Amino acid sequence: MRKRLSRIGRSYRLWRVRIGGSHSNVDMTTPWSSAAARGTVGLCLSAALLASCKTPEPPVTLIYPHGSSFQADYLTRGVALSQQFTRTTGIHVSDVPVPEGTREQFSFFHGLLQRTPAGLDLFETDVIWPRLLEGDLADLRSQLAGEIRLVAPQLLASYTSGEKVLGIPYDVYIGSLEYRSDLLQEYGYDHPPRTWDELEIMARQIQDAERAKGRTDFWGFVWQGAEAESLTCNALEWQFAEGGGRIVEDDRTVSVNNPAAIRSWERAGRWIGSISPPAVAAYRERDSMAVFDAGNAAFNRLWLGASNARSVPLSEVRWRNGESRVPSGFTRLPSGRLAQAGTLGGSGLAVSLRSAHPREAVKMIQFLIKTRVDSLEKRRNESDRDRFYVQPDTERADGSPELQAVVHRPSIETGSHYTQVSARYAAAVHSVLTGKRTAAAAAAALEQELVTLTGYRPGAPKTPR
């Protein structure tokens, strides 16, 4: 419909003309006789007419980078949630994939956060980043108090700084073990390995038997050995289980140079070329999963998803991103001399301090947290354990309970130094795996580097409780 305003004497006529040719009109007569008055009224009516014809404002579009490029199923699920959010609120979402590696992702997000306005509105901050990005993140404590009450309180520590809540725990991952359930049954094993010694024995026996069938590319155990954050997570699990501490302890001492940590690195070095392929020293998560999913390994260290909800205990539910392509089972990582340990991974939802649409970003976090918690509560009681499962309690051979732990990387203790601490730790371990240095020499050199970097003194590792 088109509109036209015309003057007839002291009256104004507003014409509404439809495309088909029919029209209607409204006559408006002013009591004022002066030309000035009539002109004023005419201007007012013209302004009103222009306002009625103004193009509506475009909908708000949030920029939300998430889902690494190799996790196709994760990004697909994320896009579906964004579409559901748009249907519910009218707020649009631009889903942007991110790089694969943790360090590459950090550089990517850090660059976007520095722009004004920011090149993103909300994003998923890795559990180790909040203190590194504190100056670029909005405090969510008052705006998301209800959502904070929904999530497991023990997860919040990694996303807080003083009184500020810089992220809301969303994705939670625990370092875990995937195994070929069919091969364990075929070769007479009634349970997955409970210790690293058992894993070595089982991996060797299954590997030898499969190769005897002509499968020369079959290996016993694959994991992530590239010089990257993934190696920090793997090596921390090995050494913590042996009693070798957390690299830097919560009392701000550097504990990495100790016999237990050294033994654990030496053990992993012996795996390469024995039960693990030589190329494992360049593997990231995508690589080890590809080998396992192709049927070419008996065991695989991987991340399993876990609950972020206060109402669903962290220990109960686990799932794998992407369906297994071979018959598989899942369990805790094997234990060492003192404990079992799986690194805590994952991400929290955060809002840029320079977001163009902070209120809308908060609305999306509210939607995502509620949707995730509702899904976990529903799935907790499902009988299908192929994707979700309840971890069994385990015991040592003497009947004593096995010490279990979710081990945290020392990002809180090292603050803004964490990326350098992790990079130097991964480089030291990698030099042992590739035979460039002995474990003892690498640990001693690393201790000096970290003492200089952090200003902390050397100390002993803390015993798992």
Protein Blocks (a to p, Z undefined) as FASTA:
>chain_A
ZZddddehjbccdddddfkopacddddddfbfbfklmmmmmmmmmmmmmmmmpccddddd
ddddehifklmmlmmmmmmmmmmmmmmnopacddddddfblmlmmmmmmmmmmpccdfbf
bdcddfklmmmmmmmpccfklmmmmmmmmpcfklmmmmgghjbcfbdcfbdcdddddddf
klmmmnopabdcfbfklmmmmmmmmmmmmmmnopakbcfbdcdfbdcfklmmmmmmmmmm
nonanoiackopafkbcfklmmmmmmmmmmnoplpcfklmmccfklmmmmmmnopafbdc
ddddddfbfklcfklpgcdehiafbdcddddddddfkbccdddedddddddfkbfblmlm
mmmmmmmmmmmmmmmmmmmmpmblklgccddddddfkopacdddddddfklmnmmmmmmm
mmmmmmmmmmmmnopacfklmmmmmmmmmmmmnopacddddddZZ
